[in-house]
Amino acid sequence: MAGAPICTSCNLERMLISIKPGRNRHDVRAYECPACHDVFRLVIQREPLVSDDPIDVVFDSPTLKAGAR
């Protein structure tokens, strides 16, 4: 889908009004028509997080390592 869904009654592009986390890495997105205020909900698979600058966690102190005493 290139953009937001089109309202079938008004033939206008709906506006994204909310994104709620769903199950199994999916989101529930709600789109509302600006004219008739009809709400359309769509379940979409969540995009994986991609970063050009990964953050590496390094434990320099032996007391911070798991199981160290």
C-alpha positions as CSV (number, residue, x, y, z in Angstrom):
1,M,0.0,0.0,0.0
2,A,1.6,3.3,-1.1
3,G,-0.4,5.6,1.1
4,A,-3.3,5.7,3.5
5,P,-6.5,3.7,2.7
6,I,-9.2,5.6,0.7
7,C,-12.7,6.0,2.3
8,T,-15.2,4.0,0.2
9,S,-18.0,6.5,1.0
10,C,-16.2,9.9,0.5
11,N,-13.4,8.8,-1.9
12,L,-10.9,10.7,0.3
13,E,-7.6,9.5,1.8
14,R,-7.9,8.6,5.4
15,M,-5.6,10.0,8.1
16,L,-3.6,7.8,10.5
17,I,-5.0,8.4,14.0
18,S,-3.4,5.6,16.1
19,I,-1.0,2.7,16.1
20,K,-1.4,0.0,18.8
21,P,0.8,-3.0,19.3
22,G,-0.8,-6.3,18.5
23,R,0.3,-9.9,18.8
24,N,3.2,-11.6,17.1
25,R,5.0,-8.5,15.9
26,H,1.9,-6.9,14.3
27,D,0.4,-3.4,14.8
28,V,-3.2,-2.3,14.6
29,R,-3.4,1.0,12.7
30,A,-6.5,3.1,12.8
31,Y,-7.3,5.5,9.9
32,E,-10.1,8.0,10.0
33,C,-11.9,9.8,7.1
34,P,-11.7,13.6,7.5
35,A,-15.2,14.0,6.1
36,C,-17.4,11.3,7.5
37,H,-15.1,10.3,10.5
38,D,-15.5,6.6,9.6
39,V,-12.6,4.6,11.2
40,F,-10.9,1.8,9.3
41,R,-8.5,-0.5,11.3
42,L,-5.8,-2.4,9.6
43,V,-3.4,-5.1,11.0
44,I,0.1,-4.7,9.6
45,Q,3.3,-6.7,10.3
46,R,5.7,-4.5,12.3
47,E,8.9,-3.6,10.4
48,P,12.1,-4.9,11.9
49,L,14.3,-2.3,13.5
50,V,17.2,-1.4,11.3
51,S,20.0,0.9,12.3
52,D,23.1,2.1,10.3
53,D,24.9,2.7,13.6
54,P,24.4,-0.4,15.8
55,I,25.1,0.1,19.5
56,D,27.3,-2.6,21.1
57,V,27.1,-3.1,24.8
58,V,30.5,-3.9,26.3
59,F,31.0,-4.8,29.9
60,D,34.4,-3.5,31.0
61,S,33.8,-4.2,34.7
62,P,33.9,-7.8,35.8
63,T,31.2,-7.0,38.5
64,L,28.7,-6.2,35.7
65,K,29.0,-9.5,34.0
66,A,26.4,-12.1,34.6
67,G,27.3,-14.6,37.3
68,A,30.3,-12.7,38.5
69,R,30.8,-12.3,42.2
